[in-house]
Amino acid sequence: MTEDKNLKGNLEYLDNVLSYFINTAQYYQAHLDDISQNVFDLKLNKIDKPKPVNTFEDLFSNYFSPDNKDALFYKVRAAIKHLVDNGYIILEKNDNIKLTYKGIIKYS
């Protein structure tokens, strides 16, 4: 695996996700597909027989990148996981992700 030394660029991903929720997403929520496409310019497809989403790992195991951009897919996953782990966004039903008040405060 290659080493990723672009710390500033990676931090911008986190800011861009929060910015997307504040400035673009309706009701501070968005589908994983929308976030991936609009923030990271990465198209995701859902697998044919998705598992029920009970955990963060379940969510991402249900998707793949048809563009075969594995490194970018990893960055999308890592950015979303970091924001979920820190309580800035939460996972909801139907692969929706919602911004929390903590996320609004962090962005501001």
C-alpha positions as CSV (number, residue, x, y, z in Angstrom):
1,M,0.0,0.0,0.0
2,T,1.3,3.5,-0.8
3,E,1.8,6.1,1.8
4,D,-0.6,9.1,1.6
5,K,1.2,12.2,2.6
6,N,-1.4,14.8,1.5
7,L,-2.6,15.7,5.0
8,K,-4.1,19.0,3.9
9,G,-6.0,17.4,1.0
10,N,-7.4,14.7,3.3
11,L,-8.5,17.3,5.9
12,E,-10.3,19.2,3.1
13,Y,-12.3,16.0,2.4
14,L,-13.7,16.3,5.9
15,D,-14.5,19.9,5.6
16,N,-16.1,19.3,2.2
17,V,-18.4,16.7,3.5
18,L,-19.6,19.0,6.3
19,S,-19.9,21.8,3.8
20,Y,-22.1,19.7,1.6
21,F,-24.5,19.0,4.4
22,I,-24.7,22.7,5.4
23,N,-24.9,24.3,1.9
24,T,-26.4,21.6,-0.4
25,A,-28.2,18.8,1.4
26,Q,-31.9,19.3,2.1
27,Y,-32.8,18.9,5.8
28,Y,-29.1,18.3,6.6
29,Q,-29.2,14.8,5.3
30,A,-28.0,13.0,2.2
31,H,-27.7,9.6,0.7
32,L,-24.2,8.0,0.5
33,D,-24.4,8.0,-3.3
34,D,-25.0,11.8,-3.4
35,I,-22.1,12.6,-1.0
36,S,-19.7,10.4,-2.9
37,Q,-20.6,11.8,-6.2
38,N,-20.9,15.5,-5.3
39,V,-18.1,15.8,-2.8
40,F,-15.5,13.3,-4.0
41,D,-16.5,12.9,-7.7
42,L,-16.7,9.2,-7.2
43,K,-19.6,7.1,-8.6
44,L,-20.8,4.3,-6.3
45,N,-23.1,1.4,-7.2
46,K,-25.0,-0.8,-4.8
47,I,-24.3,-4.5,-4.9
48,D,-27.1,-6.8,-6.2
49,K,-28.0,-8.3,-2.9
50,P,-27.2,-5.7,-0.2
51,K,-27.1,-6.7,3.5
52,P,-29.2,-4.8,6.0
53,V,-27.2,-1.9,7.4
54,N,-26.7,-2.3,11.1
55,T,-23.1,-0.9,11.3
56,F,-20.9,1.4,9.4
57,E,-19.0,-1.6,7.9
58,D,-22.4,-2.9,6.5
59,L,-23.0,0.4,4.8
60,F,-19.8,0.3,2.8
61,S,-19.8,-3.4,2.1
62,N,-23.0,-2.8,0.1
63,Y,-21.2,-0.5,-2.4
64,F,-18.4,-0.6,-4.9
65,S,-16.9,1.9,-7.3
66,P,-17.5,1.0,-11.0
67,D,-14.7,3.5,-11.9
68,N,-12.3,1.2,-10.1
69,K,-10.9,4.1,-8.0
70,D,-10.1,2.0,-4.9
71,A,-7.9,4.7,-3.3
72,L,-10.6,7.3,-3.6
73,F,-13.2,4.8,-2.4
74,Y,-11.0,4.3,0.7
75,K,-10.8,8.0,1.3
76,V,-14.6,8.4,1.1
77,R,-15.0,5.5,3.5
78,A,-12.3,6.9,5.9
79,A,-13.8,10.4,5.8
80,I,-17.3,9.3,6.5
81,K,-16.1,6.9,9.3
82,H,-14.1,9.7,11.0
83,L,-17.1,12.0,10.9
84,V,-19.4,9.3,12.3
85,D,-17.0,8.2,15.0
86,N,-16.7,11.8,16.2
87,G,-20.5,12.3,16.2
88,Y,-20.5,15.0,13.4
89,I,-22.8,12.8,11.3
90,I,-25.0,9.8,11.9
91,L,-26.1,6.9,9.8
92,E,-29.9,6.5,9.3
93,K,-32.2,4.2,7.4
94,N,-31.8,3.6,3.7
95,D,-28.2,4.6,3.5
96,N,-29.0,8.1,4.5
97,I,-26.5,10.1,6.5
98,K,-27.5,13.1,8.6
99,L,-25.6,16.0,10.0
100,T,-25.8,16.4,13.8
101,Y,-25.7,19.6,15.8
102,K,-22.2,18.8,16.8
103,G,-21.3,18.7,13.0
104,I,-23.0,22.1,12.5
105,I,-20.9,23.5,15.3
106,K,-17.7,21.9,14.0
107,Y,-18.3,23.3,10.5
108,S,-19.0,26.8,11.8
